[in-house]
């Protein structure tokens, strides 16, 4: 079954009634994500990470809908706020289909092998590739990013959520990253979501992505005995329907950067 997201707006996320963030579409009320690469561009604090967390089932309501006026997220026709959908089913969906690469590398104070076992230890063959002596919290930021890639990115999963994956990476590690994506896309990977300021300098203007839609984002902070504070921002969504071509373009680019940095 091809991987598919269908999102009906408005999407509303409330934290203890004191912070409410609402997403609406500039055009239409329904947004679909099919096979391809999707890049989210917006100011810091615009809600990009929150939106991806809702898609990845790491934020938002799971189970029976509370407010009929709010929208819904469906993955492969399974509604996150549908009757009968619960946290066990949500965990199974994440385990079977989603790779989540967080904005900040987080490791337990144990070896890289033990971190893999805790975070994604379902593949004994892959587990053997991690060290029982190396501790990730002693590595540089770039080395930590590479270890996190090796631990989290799973070519058997169809959807990857990538939040600032290229931060702190030199040309060699960026090349490694694109090689992973290209290999995964030849297997099960179908949908990639990107947030990355480093990529944003080129991705929107080089012609490989088209503008897909705009999310209007309203954040409201409510405090006792004080007027509510409201902030309006937006997120631009760009789409590329030729992921393999895009990945291989990046592989060639980083290969050239590696050569310039360290000529043979």
C-alpha positions as CSV (number, residue, x, y, z in Angstrom):
1,X,0.0,0.0,0.0
2,X,1.5,3.4,-1.0
3,X,2.1,5.7,2.0
4,X,-0.3,8.6,2.1
5,X,-1.2,11.4,4.5
6,X,-4.5,13.3,4.4
7,X,-4.8,16.3,6.7
8,X,-8.1,18.2,7.2
9,X,-7.8,21.7,8.7
10,X,-7.9,23.5,11.0
11,X,-5.5,21.5,13.2
12,X,-5.5,22.7,16.8
13,X,-3.0,21.7,19.5
14,X,-3.5,22.9,23.1
15,X,-1.1,22.6,26.0
16,X,-3.0,22.7,29.3
17,X,-5.3,25.4,28.0
18,X,-2.5,28.0,28.3
19,X,-0.9,27.7,24.9
20,X,-2.9,27.0,21.7
21,X,-1.5,26.7,18.2
22,X,-3.8,26.5,15.2
23,X,-2.8,25.5,11.7
24,X,-4.9,26.4,8.7
25,X,-4.3,26.3,4.9
26,X,-3.9,29.3,2.8
27,X,-5.6,27.4,-0.1
28,X,-8.3,24.8,0.6
29,X,-9.0,22.8,3.8
30,X,-7.3,19.5,2.9
31,X,-3.6,18.7,2.3
32,X,-2.3,15.4,1.0
33,X,1.3,14.1,1.1
34,X,2.1,11.3,-1.2
35,X,5.4,9.9,-2.4
36,X,8.0,12.7,-2.6
37,X,10.2,15.1,-0.6
38,X,8.6,18.0,1.3
39,X,10.5,20.9,2.6
40,X,9.1,23.2,5.3
41,X,10.4,26.8,5.4
42,X,9.5,29.4,8.1
43,X,10.9,31.6,10.8
44,X,12.1,30.2,14.0
45,X,9.1,29.5,16.2
46,X,6.7,29.4,13.3
47,X,5.5,25.9,14.3
48,X,7.4,23.7,11.8
49,X,8.6,21.2,14.3
50,X,5.2,21.1,16.1
51,X,3.5,20.4,12.7
52,X,5.9,17.5,12.0
53,X,5.5,16.2,15.5
54,X,1.7,16.0,15.0
55,X,2.2,14.0,11.8
56,X,4.7,11.7,13.5
57,X,2.4,11.0,16.4
58,X,4.7,12.6,19.0
59,X,2.3,15.5,19.7
60,X,-1.4,16.0,19.6
61,X,-4.6,14.1,20.5
62,X,-4.8,10.3,20.0
63,X,-8.2,8.7,20.1
64,X,-11.8,9.8,19.9
65,X,-12.3,13.3,18.6
66,X,-13.0,15.9,21.4
67,X,-14.0,18.9,19.3
68,X,-15.9,18.3,16.0
69,X,-14.8,21.7,14.8
70,X,-11.1,20.7,14.6
71,X,-9.5,18.8,11.7
72,X,-7.9,15.4,11.5
73,X,-4.7,13.7,10.4
74,X,-4.9,10.3,8.6
75,X,-2.0,8.1,7.6
76,X,-3.0,5.3,5.2
77,X,-6.6,6.1,6.0
78,X,-6.1,5.6,9.8
79,X,-7.3,8.8,11.6
80,X,-5.2,9.7,14.6
81,X,-8.3,11.0,16.4
82,X,-10.6,8.3,15.1
83,X,-12.7,6.1,17.4
84,X,-10.7,3.1,18.5
85,X,-7.3,4.5,17.7
86,X,-5.2,4.5,20.9
87,X,-1.7,5.0,22.2
88,X,-0.7,1.4,21.6
89,X,-1.8,1.6,17.9
90,X,0.1,5.0,17.7
91,X,3.3,3.3,19.0
92,X,2.9,0.5,16.5
93,X,2.5,3.0,13.6
94,X,5.6,4.8,14.7
95,X,7.5,1.6,15.1
96,X,6.4,0.2,11.7
97,X,6.4,3.3,9.5
98,X,8.1,6.4,10.9
99,X,11.8,7.5,11.3
100,X,12.0,10.6,13.5
101,X,15.3,12.5,13.4
102,X,15.1,15.2,16.1
103,X,16.4,18.7,16.0
104,X,18.7,18.0,18.9
105,X,20.7,14.9,19.3
106,X,19.7,13.1,22.5
107,X,21.6,10.2,23.9
108,X,21.5,8.1,27.1
109,X,24.8,8.1,29.1
110,X,25.7,4.6,27.8
111,X,27.6,3.3,24.8
112,X,26.5,3.8,21.2
113,X,25.5,0.1,21.0
114,X,23.3,0.4,24.1
115,X,21.8,3.6,22.7
116,X,20.9,1.8,19.5
117,X,19.3,-1.1,21.5
118,X,17.2,1.3,23.5
119,X,16.2,3.6,20.7
120,X,15.9,1.2,17.8
121,X,17.2,-2.2,18.7
122,X,15.1,-4.4,16.5
123,X,17.9,-5.4,14.1
124,X,20.6,-7.6,15.7
125,X,22.8,-7.4,12.6
126,X,22.8,-3.6,12.7
127,X,23.3,-3.6,16.4
128,X,26.7,-5.3,15.9
129,X,27.9,-2.3,14.0
130,X,27.9,-0.1,17.1
131,X,30.6,0.1,19.7
132,X,30.2,-1.1,23.3
133,X,33.1,1.2,24.3
134,X,32.3,4.5,22.5
135,X,30.1,6.9,24.4
136,X,28.1,9.4,22.2
137,X,28.2,12.2,24.7
138,X,32.0,12.4,24.3
139,X,31.8,12.9,20.6
140,X,31.8,16.2,18.6
141,X,28.4,17.6,17.4
142,X,29.0,16.4,13.9
143,X,30.0,12.9,15.1
144,X,26.9,12.8,17.3
145,X,24.8,13.7,14.2
146,X,26.3,10.8,12.3
147,X,25.8,8.3,15.1
148,X,22.2,9.5,15.4
149,X,21.7,9.0,11.7
150,X,23.0,5.4,12.0
151,X,20.8,4.7,14.9
152,X,17.5,6.3,13.8
153,X,17.4,6.2,10.0
154,X,15.9,2.9,9.0
155,X,15.5,2.0,5.3
156,X,12.7,-0.4,6.1
157,X,10.4,2.5,7.2
158,X,8.3,4.5,4.7
159,X,8.2,8.0,6.2
160,X,11.2,10.0,7.5
161,X,10.8,13.2,9.5
162,X,14.1,15.1,9.4
163,X,14.4,18.1,11.6
164,X,17.7,20.0,10.9
165,X,19.6,16.8,9.9
166,X,22.5,18.6,8.3
167,X,23.4,20.8,11.3
168,X,27.1,20.5,12.2
169,X,27.8,18.2,9.3
170,X,30.9,18.7,7.1
171,X,30.9,17.8,3.4
172,X,31.9,14.2,4.0
173,X,29.0,13.6,6.5
174,X,26.5,15.4,4.3
175,X,27.6,13.1,1.4
176,X,27.1,10.1,3.8
177,X,23.6,11.4,4.7
178,X,22.5,11.7,1.0
179,X,23.9,8.2,0.3
180,X,21.7,6.8,3.1
181,X,18.6,8.6,1.7
182,X,19.3,7.3,-1.8
183,X,19.8,3.7,-0.6
184,X,16.6,3.9,1.5
185,X,14.5,5.3,-1.3
186,X,15.4,2.2,-3.4
187,X,13.9,0.1,-0.6
188,X,10.9,1.2,1.5
189,X,11.3,5.0,1.9
190,X,8.5,6.9,0.2
191,X,7.9,10.2,2.0
192,X,10.5,12.6,3.4
193,X,9.8,15.7,5.4
194,X,12.6,18.2,5.8
195,X,13.2,21.2,8.0
196,X,16.7,22.5,7.4
197,X,17.9,26.1,7.3
198,X,21.2,25.1,5.7
199,X,19.3,23.5,2.8
200,X,16.9,26.4,2.6
201,X,19.5,28.7,1.1
202,X,19.3,26.7,-2.2
203,X,16.4,24.4,-2.1
204,X,13.7,27.0,-2.9
205,X,15.5,28.8,-5.7
206,X,17.3,26.0,-7.7
207,X,14.1,24.9,-9.5
208,X,14.0,21.3,-8.1
209,X,11.1,22.1,-5.7
210,X,7.7,23.7,-6.4
211,X,5.6,25.6,-4.0
212,X,2.9,23.3,-2.6
213,X,0.9,25.3,-0.1
214,X,1.2,27.7,2.8
215,X,0.3,27.0,6.4
216,X,-1.1,29.9,8.4
217,X,-0.1,29.5,12.0
218,X,-1.7,31.3,15.0
219,X,-0.2,30.9,18.4
220,X,-2.1,32.1,21.5
221,X,-0.8,32.3,25.1
222,X,-3.4,32.6,27.8
223,X,-2.5,33.7,31.3
224,X,-4.7,34.5,34.3
225,X,-5.6,38.1,34.8
226,X,-3.7,39.1,31.6
227,X,-4.8,39.7,28.0
228,X,-4.1,36.8,25.7
229,X,-1.0,37.2,23.5
230,X,-1.5,36.2,19.8
231,X,1.2,35.7,17.2
232,X,0.6,35.1,13.5
233,X,3.2,33.3,11.3
234,X,3.3,31.1,8.3
235,X,5.1,28.0,6.9
236,X,5.8,27.5,3.2
237,X,5.7,23.9,2.0
238,X,7.7,23.0,-1.1
239,X,7.5,19.6,-2.9
240,X,9.8,17.5,-5.0
241,X,8.3,14.5,-6.8
242,X,11.6,13.1,-8.0
243,X,13.3,12.2,-4.7
244,X,16.0,9.9,-6.2
245,X,17.0,12.6,-8.7
246,X,17.2,15.1,-5.9
247,X,19.2,12.8,-3.7
248,X,21.7,12.0,-6.4
249,X,22.1,15.7,-7.3
250,X,23.1,16.2,-3.6
251,X,25.4,13.2,-3.7
252,X,27.2,14.7,-6.7
253,X,27.4,18.1,-5.1
254,X,28.8,16.9,-1.8
255,X,31.2,14.6,-3.7
256,X,32.6,17.7,-5.4
257,X,32.8,19.5,-2.0
258,X,34.8,16.6,-0.5
259,X,37.2,16.7,-3.5
260,X,37.8,20.4,-3.1
261,X,38.4,20.1,0.6
262,X,40.7,17.1,0.4
263,X,42.1,16.7,-3.2
264,X,43.7,13.4,-4.0
